[in-house]
Amino acid sequence: MNDKSTATESAKKVFRDEVLAGLARSPRQLPCKFFYDEPGAHLFRQICELPEYYVTRTEIKILRLHGAEIAAVLGPQIELIGLGTGAGTKTQILLQELDRPAVYVPIDISREQLEKSSERFRKMFPNLQILPVAADYLEPFELPLPRHLSSRSVVYFPGSTIGNFEPEAATEFLSRLVELVGEGGGLLIGIDLQKDRHVIEAAYNDNAGVTAKFNKNLLARINRELGADFDLGRWQHYAIYNPAEGRIEIYLMSETDQCVRIGDQTFQFRGGEKILTEYSYKHTIGGFTMLARQAGFEFQQVWTDDQRWFGVFYFIVAN
């Protein structure tokens, strides 16, 4: 068995183990990181273009408007470490502005998407060393050794993905990034800011139903890869903003009493019972700055849109 086959089998085992563990919990939940198989990644790209989903277009607007200023703050000849950068649209904008970037290390759980975006970037930036890593960045991973010398390491974490972490877990994860970039290193991170709940809820309950398909694709993936028998027609997408916690909560809700089999295991669901598939926290500028400071980062600057719906923050690890 070659390395790629071994990695595929290992990833499938992790998927199975975490799905079974999540469904055995009370309340039940499934990790949102498993949304992004190939069909899921395709659906998410559609979500990013929906009129209700302000997150992606607002972040892109900030990067286009302030890209030169952001690049100047990051400095020349950096090593850019991209976490979950997907198709790389936002990274492309950033790389085009950076002053002679030395190395780009994209890290993504979707191997197919990673290979496609890396090949495209190699053609666009022939002088840039690109070292893709197919890995779950939530778990420990090895950074490849670059051939080109860089002035410093900067993690780029777009899309407000940090919002999927509960605050304590977010602080712990950011502490790992402090260790990853080391003294003088940086973090450029996209954060969805708190705003009117109707704007937020509309973004996760689009009229075209694409987000519902994206959510249900998680069940379809479990059927495809683990031989389960989820009947997608008996599950409903449900997303609601929780103002007390400052987060959107996304669930799959069983419409009837039903039984689902995954291999030799059976799960009973009551009508109205929910499976949590994602939290997405919306932060304030001061609140997120404090959270990052607790992890060991020092705030430098934030760029926002005119409505202050989204922020691109820059932090450094102080010497």
Rosetta silent file (secondary structure, phi, psi, omega in degrees, C-alpha in Angstrom):
SEQUENCE: MNDKSTATESAKKVFRDEVLAGLARSPRQLPCKFFYDEPGAHLFRQICELPEYYVTRTEIKILRLHGAEIAAVLGPQIELIGLGTGAGTKTQILLQELDRPAVYVPIDISREQLEKSSERFRKMFPNLQILPVAADYLEPFELPLPRHLSSRSVVYFPGSTIGNFEPEAATEFLSRLVELVGEGGGLLIGIDLQKDRHVIEAAYNDNAGVTAKFNKNLLARINRELGADFDLGRWQHYAIYNPAEGRIEIYLMSETDQCVRIGDQTFQFRGGEKILTEYSYKHTIGGFTMLARQAGFEFQQVWTDDQRWFGVFYFIVAN
SCORE:     score description
SCORE:     0.000 S_00000001
   1 L     0.000  129.427 -178.162    0.000    0.000    0.000 S_00000001
   2 L   -80.480  174.004 -174.944    1.444    3.405   -1.024 S_00000001
   3 H   -61.870  -38.327 -178.128    1.604    6.496    1.191 S_00000001
   4 H   -65.643  -42.339  178.945   -1.471    8.085   -0.403 S_00000001
   5 H   -64.704  -40.659  178.599   -3.596    4.944    0.156 S_00000001
   6 H   -62.068  -43.693  179.321   -2.383    4.706    3.746 S_00000001
   7 H   -63.236  -39.418  179.731   -3.287    8.353    4.348 S_00000001
   8 H   -64.657  -44.580  178.709   -6.742    7.792    2.819 S_00000001
   9 H   -64.422  -39.732  178.800   -7.423    4.776    5.034 S_00000001
  10 H   -64.055  -42.942  179.551   -6.198    6.669    8.089 S_00000001
  11 H   -64.468  -38.352  179.591   -8.451    9.644    7.269 S_00000001
  12 H   -65.828  -38.608  178.728  -11.437    7.314    6.806 S_00000001
  13 H   -65.304  -42.894  178.012  -10.810    5.720   10.211 S_00000001
  14 H   -60.986  -44.364  178.963  -10.624    9.145   11.884 S_00000001
  15 H   -58.500  -50.126 -179.467  -13.852   10.125   10.134 S_00000001
  16 H   -60.925  -47.600 -176.964  -15.632    6.959   11.265 S_00000001
  17 H   -61.122  -43.425 -176.658  -14.358    7.169   14.846 S_00000001
  18 H   -73.613  -34.355  176.107  -15.347   10.821   15.284 S_00000001
  19 H   -64.336  -49.069 -179.350  -18.772   10.358   13.662 S_00000001
  20 H   -62.612  -41.316  179.102  -19.617    7.389   15.885 S_00000001
  21 H   -65.348  -40.747 -178.586  -18.351    9.181   18.998 S_00000001
  22 H   -67.138  -38.633  179.825  -20.283   12.354   18.138 S_00000001
  23 H   -75.539  -21.038  177.892  -23.564   10.540   17.542 S_00000001
  24 H   -81.773  -13.004 -178.444  -23.148    8.595   20.800 S_00000001
  25 L   -75.949  166.341  173.280  -22.884   11.863   22.761 S_00000001
  26 L  -135.047  114.425   -2.007  -25.752   13.672   24.439 S_00000001
  27 L   -72.086  159.509 -175.671  -26.543   16.094   22.917 S_00000001
  28 E   -75.576  148.735  175.854  -25.381   14.649   19.595 S_00000001
  29 E  -154.170  156.805  175.283  -22.928   16.470   17.375 S_00000001
  30 L  -127.394  134.967 -177.714  -20.818   16.045   14.247 S_00000001
  31 L   -64.888  131.258 -177.532  -17.530   17.959   13.711 S_00000001
  32 H   -67.106  -17.658  179.654  -17.921   20.765   11.159 S_00000001
  33 H   -63.138  -19.865 -178.387  -14.454   20.020    9.738 S_00000001
  34 H   -86.292    2.509  173.435  -16.036   17.061    7.903 S_00000001
  35 H   -60.079  -30.440 -160.364  -18.245   19.352    5.798 S_00000001
  36 L   -99.429   53.947  163.374  -15.447   19.763    3.276 S_00000001
  37 L   -77.955 -173.453 -174.796  -15.257   16.648    1.141 S_00000001
  38 H   -62.149  -48.578  177.021  -15.292   17.379   -2.599 S_00000001
  39 H   -61.845  -38.277  179.711  -19.099   17.856   -2.902 S_00000001
  40 H   -64.811  -41.752  178.631  -19.106   19.877    0.334 S_00000001
  41 H   -63.894  -37.936  177.820  -16.286   22.147   -0.874 S_00000001
  42 H   -64.185  -44.514  178.246  -18.204   22.699   -4.134 S_00000001
  43 H   -64.760  -37.515  179.803  -21.371   23.635   -2.218 S_00000001
  44 H   -65.710  -35.892  176.406  -19.420   25.980    0.054 S_00000001
  45 H   -62.175  -35.787  176.005  -18.059   27.825   -2.990 S_00000001
  46 H   -67.165  -41.060  178.300  -21.700   28.328   -4.049 S_00000001
  47 H   -57.188  -42.649 -176.757  -22.583   29.612   -0.556 S_00000001
  48 L   -61.734  -18.202 -179.340  -19.799   32.205   -0.800 S_00000001
  49 L  -100.616   -0.993 -178.251  -21.541   33.707   -3.858 S_00000001
  50 L   -71.136  145.808  179.962  -25.030   33.905   -2.313 S_00000001
  51 L   -62.572  -31.532 -178.315  -26.505   37.403   -1.794 S_00000001
  52 L   -76.696  -24.652 -173.053  -27.279   36.637    1.872 S_00000001
  53 L   -89.343   91.489 -175.343  -23.787   35.341    2.694 S_00000001
  54 H   -75.442  -19.386 -166.005  -21.880   38.566    3.361 S_00000001
  55 H   -58.335  -55.656 -173.885  -18.835   36.928    4.999 S_00000001
  56 H   -66.398  -48.869 -176.334  -16.681   36.051    1.978 S_00000001
  57 H   -66.196  -32.077  178.940  -17.373   39.091   -0.187 S_00000001
  58 H   -69.744  -41.972  177.879  -16.853   41.464    2.750 S_00000001
  59 H   -64.453  -41.908  178.596  -13.485   39.908    3.630 S_00000001
  60 H   -62.378  -41.201  178.848  -12.416   40.002   -0.028 S_00000001
  61 H   -60.304  -42.811  178.716  -13.446   43.666   -0.240 S_00000001
  62 H   -62.256  -43.862 -179.460  -11.287   44.474    2.807 S_00000001
  63 H   -63.832  -40.864 -179.761   -8.293   42.658    1.285 S_00000001
  64 H   -69.182  -36.928 -177.671   -8.669   44.451   -2.048 S_00000001
  65 H   -75.220  -37.680 -172.789   -9.089   47.842   -0.412 S_00000001
  66 H  -116.033   11.711 -174.647   -6.298   47.485    2.176 S_00000001
  67 H   -55.055  -43.705 -178.235   -4.067   44.807    0.598 S_00000001
  68 H   -64.935  -40.306  179.437   -1.072   47.068    0.028 S_00000001
  69 H   -67.408  -41.688  178.135   -1.224   48.356    3.614 S_00000001
  70 H   -61.838  -45.256 -179.743   -1.582   44.815    4.997 S_00000001
  71 H   -61.507  -38.958  179.500    1.391   43.643    2.922 S_00000001
  72 H   -64.346  -38.332  179.292    3.517   46.531    4.165 S_00000001
  73 H   -69.347  -38.045 -179.914    2.754   45.620    7.779 S_00000001
  74 H   -69.087  -32.953  176.135    3.572   41.921    7.165 S_00000001
  75 L    92.106  173.141 -176.083    6.905   42.880    5.591 S_00000001
  76 L   -83.325  157.376  169.232    9.086   41.428    2.803 S_00000001
  77 L    54.292   41.962 -179.622   10.208   37.844    2.145 S_00000001
  78 L   -86.189  161.619  165.143    7.895   36.171    4.636 S_00000001
  79 E   -95.649  118.661 -179.610    6.877   32.547    4.937 S_00000001
  80 E  -101.264  122.656 -179.396    3.075   32.543    4.692 S_00000001
  81 E  -108.728  108.950 -176.446    1.320   29.580    6.344 S_00000001
  82 E   -95.086  124.516  179.317   -2.275   29.308    5.137 S_00000001
  83 E  -103.229  118.373  176.602   -4.766   27.402    7.299 S_00000001
  84 L    55.939   44.139 -174.718   -7.843   26.061    5.512 S_00000001
  85 L   -82.071   -1.756  172.475   -7.491   28.551    2.668 S_00000001
  86 L    59.867 -132.372 -177.446   -9.635   26.422    0.319 S_00000001
  87 L   -69.452  -17.447  172.526   -9.583   27.443   -3.330 S_00000001
  88 L    90.985   16.278 -178.424   -7.205   30.286   -2.418 S_00000001
  89 H   -59.130  -47.490 -178.330   -9.118   33.317   -3.737 S_00000001
  90 H   -71.095  -37.140  179.289   -8.240   35.485   -0.725 S_00000001
  91 H   -63.834  -37.757  178.881   -4.681   34.147   -0.532 S_00000001
  92 H   -59.526  -44.552  178.671   -4.139   35.085   -4.171 S_00000001
  93 H   -59.380  -44.365 -178.570   -5.083   38.704   -3.428 S_00000001
  94 H   -65.954  -46.913 -178.403   -2.661   38.745   -0.490 S_00000001
  95 H   -62.373  -34.743  179.288    0.230   37.098   -2.360 S_00000001
  96 H   -66.604  -24.232 -179.876   -0.110   39.567   -5.229 S_00000001
  97 H   -91.558  -26.474 -173.990    0.422   42.412   -2.753 S_00000001
  98 L   -64.951  149.029  179.141    3.243   40.875   -0.687 S_00000001
  99 L   -87.871  105.134  176.191    6.824   42.009   -1.217 S_00000001
 100 L    46.619   55.835  178.028    8.846   39.033   -2.550 S_00000001
 101 L   -58.487  139.378 -174.236    7.203   36.319   -0.407 S_00000001
 102 L   -88.569  -44.075 -172.225    9.646   33.443    0.049 S_00000001
 103 E  -143.553  140.824  172.211    7.461   30.448    0.894 S_00000001
 104 E  -124.600  123.332 -179.040    3.760   29.603    0.921 S_00000001
 105 E  -118.062   92.504  176.109    2.615   26.602    2.971 S_00000001
 106 E   -80.748  133.723  179.524   -1.115   25.899    2.464 S_00000001
 107 E  -122.649  119.692 -175.870   -2.559   23.417    4.971 S_00000001
 108 E  -147.437  148.026  179.962   -5.961   21.934    4.208 S_00000001
 109 L   -76.609  -23.500 -179.149   -7.950   18.807    5.067 S_00000001
 110 L   -90.673  101.663 -176.876   -9.240   18.515    1.464 S_00000001
 111 H   -61.364  -42.244 -177.879   -6.388   16.947   -0.517 S_00000001
 112 H   -61.191  -47.838 -179.461   -8.123   17.392   -3.890 S_00000001
 113 H   -65.518  -37.823  179.811   -8.738   21.096   -3.376 S_00000001
 114 H   -62.222  -45.154 -179.152   -5.222   21.572   -2.004 S_00000001
 115 H   -65.007  -40.941 -179.786   -3.604   19.972   -5.053 S_00000001
 116 H   -64.713  -47.661 -177.023   -5.702   22.034   -7.478 S_00000001
 117 H   -68.254  -36.409  179.832   -5.024   25.371   -5.784 S_00000001
 118 H   -65.393  -40.943  179.341   -1.295   24.625   -5.335 S_00000001
 119 H   -64.545  -40.865  178.709   -0.898   23.786   -9.029 S_00000001
 120 H   -64.512  -41.238 -179.047   -2.677   27.010   -9.997 S_00000001
 121 H   -68.942  -33.303  178.349   -0.505   29.066   -7.649 S_00000001
 122 H   -62.731  -35.030  178.136    2.700   27.527   -9.013 S_00000001
 123 H   -74.105  -36.303 -177.456    1.747   28.852  -12.447 S_00000001
 124 H   -76.578  -34.745 -175.859    0.780   32.267  -11.097 S_00000001
 125 L  -126.514   74.499 -173.362    3.799   32.711   -8.805 S_00000001
 126 L   -63.231  -22.292 -178.999    6.719   30.828  -10.437 S_00000001
 127 L   -92.504   -1.400 -177.756    9.316   32.298   -8.033 S_00000001
 128 L   -96.103  127.580  175.503    7.371   31.339   -4.910 S_00000001
 129 E   -77.114  122.840 -177.756    8.174   28.048   -3.193 S_00000001
 130 E  -116.409  122.060 -174.733    4.852   26.316   -2.517 S_00000001
 131 L  -125.987   83.177 -176.991    4.789   23.433   -0.036 S_00000001
 132 L   -70.136  145.132  177.904    1.243   22.080    0.419 S_00000001
 133 E  -127.589  114.216  176.094    0.402   19.975    3.476 S_00000001
 134 E   -84.358  103.305 -175.503   -2.717   17.759    3.411 S_00000001
 135 L  -160.719  160.602  171.126   -3.585   17.654    7.107 S_00000001
 136 L   -86.818  107.007 -174.484   -6.157   18.514    9.721 S_00000001
 137 L   -69.295   -6.413  174.177   -4.658   21.692   11.168 S_00000001
 138 L   -76.131  -18.414  178.589   -6.615   21.082   14.373 S_00000001
 139 L  -103.615  161.829  175.766   -4.236   18.199   15.038 S_00000001
 140 L   -58.183  138.865  178.770   -0.424   18.393   15.361 S_00000001
 141 L  -143.174  157.699  179.901    1.272   18.564   11.950 S_00000001
 142 L   -96.110  129.408  172.416    4.810   18.866   10.595 S_00000001
 143 L   -80.714  133.667  176.999    5.789   21.947    8.617 S_00000001
 144 L   -67.514  153.598 -179.278    7.931   21.080    5.586 S_00000001
 145 L   -84.260  115.213 -177.933   11.459   22.461    5.536 S_00000001
 146 L   -75.677  152.078  174.766   11.625   25.284    2.969 S_00000001
 147 L   -81.944  -32.764 -176.588   14.574   25.745    0.617 S_00000001
 148 L   -88.325  138.678  176.803   14.153   29.511    0.548 S_00000001
 149 L   -78.256  138.254  178.687   15.090   31.616    3.566 S_00000001
 150 L  -119.858  159.863 -178.830   12.320   33.805    4.930 S_00000001
 151 L   -79.144  -31.747 -178.836   12.396   36.843    7.204 S_00000001
 152 L  -170.539  165.081  178.021    9.620   35.555    9.470 S_00000001
 153 E  -104.477  136.342  177.105    6.595   33.245    9.565 S_00000001
 154 E  -130.722  123.911  173.912    3.037   34.564    9.363 S_00000001
 155 E   -82.714  132.848  173.894   -0.058   32.387    9.709 S_00000001
 156 E  -112.487  119.149 -174.375   -2.955   33.414    7.465 S_00000001
 157 E  -130.013   83.217 -174.304   -6.304   32.151    8.780 S_00000001
 158 L   -85.368  179.394  168.979   -9.151   33.663    6.713 S_00000001
 159 L    80.958    5.044 -177.064  -12.891   33.103    6.605 S_00000001
 160 L    56.791   31.784  178.699  -13.602   33.560   10.320 S_00000001
 161 H   -63.237  -26.734  178.081  -13.046   29.828   10.782 S_00000001
 162 H   -60.200  -20.835  177.268  -11.867   30.571   14.331 S_00000001
 163 H   -63.702  -19.335  178.039  -15.549   31.274   15.003 S_00000001
 164 H   -74.065  -11.891 -178.929  -16.148   27.499   14.960 S_00000001
 165 L   -92.049  137.861  168.086  -14.133   27.238   18.196 S_00000001
 166 L   -69.282  153.304 -169.733  -15.675   27.784   21.604 S_00000001
 167 H   -50.432  -44.698 -179.323  -13.727   30.550   23.412 S_00000001
 168 H   -64.353  -41.854  178.668  -11.555   28.291   25.567 S_00000001
 169 H   -67.955  -34.920  178.072  -10.690   26.084   22.589 S_00000001
 170 H   -62.611  -43.920  178.584  -10.002   29.195   20.476 S_00000001
 171 H   -62.132  -43.357  179.788   -7.478   30.453   23.055 S_00000001
 172 H   -62.953  -42.594  179.605   -5.802   27.050   23.162 S_00000001
 173 H   -65.207  -43.487  178.948   -5.608   26.888   19.362 S_00000001
 174 H   -63.431  -33.167  175.943   -4.184   30.410   19.109 S_00000001
 175 H   -62.171  -37.172  176.367   -1.552   29.427   21.703 S_00000001
 176 H   -64.667  -35.686  178.952   -0.448   26.658   19.328 S_00000001
 177 H   -69.365  -33.784  174.177   -0.102   29.242   16.558 S_00000001
 178 H   -57.841  -46.128  178.848    2.125   31.344   18.822 S_00000001
 179 H   -65.008  -37.505 -176.985    4.419   28.307   19.134 S_00000001
 180 H   -64.719  -45.737 -175.732    4.207   27.639   15.388 S_00000001
 181 H   -87.575  -23.580  176.850    5.362   31.094   14.214 S_00000001
 182 L    73.403 -179.051 -178.802    7.738   31.783   17.114 S_00000001
 183 L   -57.389  134.260  179.699    9.144   35.107   18.300 S_00000001
 184 L    81.744   -7.680  179.048    8.579   37.903   15.824 S_00000001
 185 L   -74.955  171.309 -175.366    6.049   35.782   13.911 S_00000001
 186 E  -135.795  168.308  175.966    2.603   37.016   12.991 S_00000001
 187 E  -138.006  120.054  173.337   -1.049   36.084   12.601 S_00000001
 188 E  -109.248  117.578 -168.912   -3.359   37.589    9.980 S_00000001
 189 E  -138.310  136.207  177.541   -6.878   36.397   10.749 S_00000001
 190 E   -89.704  132.737 -176.484  -10.389   37.079    9.457 S_00000001
 191 E  -131.746  125.517  173.855  -13.094   37.579   12.103 S_00000001
 192 E   -78.392  125.330 -174.031  -16.848   37.870   11.624 S_00000001
 193 E   -94.082  158.318  179.155  -18.026   40.678   13.899 S_00000001
 194 L   -67.395  142.921 -176.804  -21.246   40.958   15.916 S_00000001
 195 L  -159.783 -173.069  179.198  -24.133   42.662   14.108 S_00000001
 196 L   -55.511  131.313 -174.578  -27.905   42.586   13.716 S_00000001
 197 H   -61.497  -29.129 -178.511  -29.135   39.008   14.274 S_00000001
 198 H   -68.263  -34.455  176.099  -31.356   39.133   11.157 S_00000001
 199 H   -65.061  -43.622 -178.182  -28.314   39.717    8.935 S_00000001
 200 H   -67.330  -48.477 -176.811  -26.523   36.770   10.553 S_00000001
 201 H   -64.024  -37.616  178.254  -29.478   34.373   10.449 S_00000001
 202 H   -62.458  -34.019 -178.786  -30.218   35.185    6.798 S_00000001
 203 H   -65.404  -24.948 -177.560  -26.622   34.284    5.901 S_00000001
 204 L  -109.481    6.743  177.426  -27.141   30.732    7.198 S_00000001
 205 L  -137.531   57.295 -173.502  -30.729   30.287    5.935 S_00000001
 206 L   -65.561  151.128 -177.402  -30.449   31.366    2.301 S_00000001
 207 L   -64.644  -29.508 -178.930  -33.541   31.420    0.107 S_00000001
 208 L   -78.369  -11.989  177.903  -31.967   29.095   -2.482 S_00000001
 209 L    77.006   17.068 -178.021  -31.427   26.381    0.140 S_00000001
 210 H   -69.556  -39.194  179.504  -27.730   25.923   -0.660 S_00000001
 211 H   -64.746  -35.950  176.071  -26.703   26.040    3.022 S_00000001
 212 H   -62.669  -42.158  177.354  -29.305   23.355    3.765 S_00000001
 213 H   -63.797  -41.090  179.252  -27.766   21.144    1.043 S_00000001
 214 H   -61.031  -44.823  179.780  -24.296   21.839    2.448 S_00000001
 215 H   -65.207  -46.823 -178.824  -25.416   20.815    5.932 S_00000001
 216 H   -68.772  -23.453  178.028  -27.209   17.680    4.710 S_00000001
 217 H   -60.443  -25.000  176.496  -24.186   16.716    2.598 S_00000001
 218 H   -61.777  -40.503  176.282  -22.526   15.756    5.877 S_00000001
 219 H   -69.359  -40.007  178.221  -25.115   12.977    6.233 S_00000001
 220 H   -61.997  -37.432  177.892  -24.704   12.081    2.564 S_00000001
 221 H   -65.191  -41.655  177.849  -20.956   11.788    3.112 S_00000001
 222 H   -61.849  -39.718  175.275  -21.502    9.451    6.066 S_00000001
 223 H   -61.149  -47.915 -175.716  -23.728    7.349    3.794 S_00000001
 224 H   -65.246  -46.929 -169.047  -21.135    7.310    0.988 S_00000001
 225 H   -93.972  -24.787 -175.206  -18.027    6.656    3.027 S_00000001
 226 H  -116.937    4.588  176.772  -19.287    4.717    6.039 S_00000001
 227 L    68.148   30.730  179.098  -22.180    2.768    4.520 S_00000001
 228 E   -81.836  172.316 -178.937  -24.836    4.494    6.644 S_00000001
 229 L  -127.733   42.091  173.535  -28.519    4.726    5.720 S_00000001
 230 L   -60.161  130.444  173.259  -29.494    8.307    6.619 S_00000001
 231 L   -94.096  102.503 -172.722  -32.679    9.275    4.721 S_00000001
 232 H   -61.282  -25.470  179.051  -31.897   12.910    3.849 S_00000001
 233 H   -69.756  -11.818 -178.850  -35.577   13.628    3.232 S_00000001
 234 H  -105.807   15.863  178.547  -36.279   13.069    6.922 S_00000001
 235 E  -127.186  143.413 -177.115  -33.777   15.674    8.118 S_00000001
 236 E  -122.081  137.100  172.592  -34.148   19.445    8.228 S_00000001
 237 E   -74.223  134.206 -177.929  -31.505   22.195    8.240 S_00000001
 238 E  -142.131  119.492 -179.902  -31.941   24.474   11.242 S_00000001
 239 E  -133.272  130.106 -177.067  -29.810   27.563   12.004 S_00000001
 240 E  -144.239  145.275  178.410  -30.495   30.143   14.717 S_00000001
 241 E   -86.550  133.025  176.767  -28.547   32.979   16.374 S_00000001
 242 E  -106.609   99.244 -174.571  -27.952   32.708   20.117 S_00000001
 243 L   -67.333  -29.233 -179.753  -27.419   36.324   21.296 S_00000001
 244 L   -64.654  -35.615 -179.705  -26.449   35.318   24.840 S_00000001
 245 L   -97.312  -11.455 -178.811  -23.477   33.325   23.494 S_00000001
 246 L    67.609   42.022 -176.324  -22.855   35.542   20.458 S_00000001
 247 E  -147.627  150.126  167.330  -22.966   32.639   18.020 S_00000001
 248 E   -85.287  140.039  179.088  -24.974   31.095   15.214 S_00000001
 249 E  -119.132  126.696 -175.803  -25.905   27.471   15.959 S_00000001
 250 E  -116.988  131.011 -176.194  -26.432   25.051   13.069 S_00000001
 251 E  -132.071  161.708  162.516  -28.224   21.751   13.450 S_00000001
 252 E  -110.399  122.577 -174.521  -29.668   18.847   11.500 S_00000001
 253 E  -111.596  129.466  178.813  -33.099   18.126   12.959 S_00000001
 254 E   -72.075  126.507 -177.834  -34.874   14.784   12.673 S_00000001
 255 L   -81.507  -18.784 -178.299  -38.383   15.305   11.290 S_00000001
 256 L  -142.963  169.356  166.011  -39.673   11.962   12.615 S_00000001
 257 L   -66.412  131.699 -178.322  -38.791    9.149   14.993 S_00000001
 258 E  -156.307  163.649  179.860  -36.279    7.111   13.043 S_00000001
 259 E  -120.886  133.161  179.817  -33.501    4.557   13.203 S_00000001
 260 E  -124.499  135.710  178.653  -30.154    4.987   11.409 S_00000001
 261 E  -110.592  135.330  172.232  -27.511    2.312   10.893 S_00000001
 262 E  -126.943  104.433 -174.802  -23.798    2.924   10.448 S_00000001
 263 L    61.140 -125.152 -178.530  -22.086   -0.411    9.874 S_00000001
 264 L   -95.814    8.968  179.588  -23.045   -2.625   12.801 S_00000001
 265 E  -106.305  145.328 -178.630  -24.139    0.273   15.015 S_00000001
 266 E  -122.360  137.629  179.166  -27.698    1.585   15.312 S_00000001
 267 E  -125.183  129.392  177.629  -28.817    5.040   16.432 S_00000001
 268 E   -98.509  131.301  177.626  -32.378    5.948   17.434 S_00000001
 269 E  -121.522  138.163  174.625  -33.545    9.533   16.856 S_00000001
 270 L   -88.578  154.288  173.697  -36.727   11.126   18.148 S_00000001
 271 L   -60.101  130.254 -178.219  -38.769   13.524   16.046 S_00000001
 272 L    89.812   -8.900  178.497  -37.424   17.024   16.703 S_00000001
 273 L   -71.379  142.069 -174.572  -34.076   15.755   18.010 S_00000001
 274 E  -115.100  147.542  168.792  -31.121   17.772   16.765 S_00000001
 275 E  -110.424  119.625  176.155  -27.517   17.012   15.784 S_00000001
 276 E   -72.125  127.049  177.556  -25.231   20.021   16.258 S_00000001
 277 E  -113.067  -20.063  179.869  -23.036   20.463   13.178 S_00000001
 278 E  -165.200  139.481  160.513  -21.508   23.904   13.745 S_00000001
 279 E  -105.319  143.828  171.114  -21.118   26.850   16.070 S_00000001
 280 E  -135.692  100.447 -178.277  -20.000   30.105   14.492 S_00000001
 281 E   -74.396  140.949  174.613  -19.089   32.743   17.069 S_00000001
 282 L  -111.229  123.006 -171.085  -19.332   36.418   16.130 S_00000001
 283 E  -103.716  161.786  164.796  -16.816   38.534   18.045 S_00000001
 284 L   -93.120  161.476  179.330  -16.377   42.167   18.996 S_00000001
 285 H   -61.740  -46.617 -179.810  -13.067   43.849   18.145 S_00000001
 286 H   -66.439  -39.009 -178.604  -12.204   44.267   21.829 S_00000001
 287 H   -65.971  -42.466 -179.644  -13.355   40.785   22.762 S_00000001
 288 H   -72.876  -35.457  177.082  -11.298   39.022   20.116 S_00000001
 289 H   -59.273  -41.645  179.417   -8.242   41.170   20.814 S_00000001
 290 H   -66.459  -41.001  179.819   -8.426   40.126   24.468 S_00000001
 291 H   -61.253  -44.806  179.502   -8.845   36.455   23.523 S_00000001
 292 H   -66.462  -35.210  179.081   -5.746   36.588   21.287 S_00000001
 293 H   -64.671  -38.440  177.708   -3.765   38.386   23.984 S_00000001
 294 H   -61.476  -28.608  179.969   -4.539   35.572   26.430 S_00000001
 295 H   -81.855  -15.855  179.439   -2.978   33.181   23.908 S_00000001
 296 L   114.846    7.332  177.038    0.238   35.204   23.682 S_00000001
 297 L   -94.749  151.410  178.018   -0.374   37.459   20.668 S_00000001
 298 E  -113.026  122.936 -177.417    0.058   41.234   20.705 S_00000001
 299 E   -64.458  136.756  177.175   -2.521   43.259   18.761 S_00000001
 300 E  -116.293  -50.993 -172.655   -1.176   45.430   15.947 S_00000001
 301 E  -164.031  155.574  172.403   -3.989   46.519   13.664 S_00000001
 302 E  -136.561  139.957  175.540   -7.481   45.719   12.351 S_00000001
 303 E  -115.734  131.290 -179.648   -9.033   46.562    8.995 S_00000001
 304 E  -128.370  167.283  170.219  -12.841   46.557    8.646 S_00000001
 305 L   -79.845  172.704 -176.268  -15.506   47.328    6.075 S_00000001
 306 L   -62.567  -32.572 -179.072  -17.572   50.524    6.412 S_00000001
 307 L   -85.220   -5.929 -177.278  -20.400   48.708    8.233 S_00000001
 308 L    57.207   43.203  175.869  -17.927   46.981   10.575 S_00000001
 309 L   -84.761  -26.706 -173.660  -19.444   43.605    9.751 S_00000001
 310 E  -144.771  148.303  178.149  -16.053   41.909    9.374 S_00000001
 311 E  -132.084  139.632  170.116  -12.497   42.496   10.539 S_00000001
 312 E  -106.883  111.658 -173.742   -9.076   41.382    9.312 S_00000001
 313 E  -100.484  146.928  172.055   -6.818   41.454   12.383 S_00000001
 314 E  -124.622  127.556  178.473   -3.031   41.396   12.560 S_00000001
 315 E  -125.022  155.487  171.577   -1.166   40.193   15.649 S_00000001
 316 E  -127.990  161.192  171.033    2.500   39.493   16.373 S_00000001
 317 L   -92.624  115.980 -175.893    4.371   37.402   18.883 S_00000001
 318 L   -66.972  145.893  176.807    6.331   39.909   20.921 S_00000001
 319 L   -68.274    0.000    0.000   10.075   39.378   21.322 S_00000001
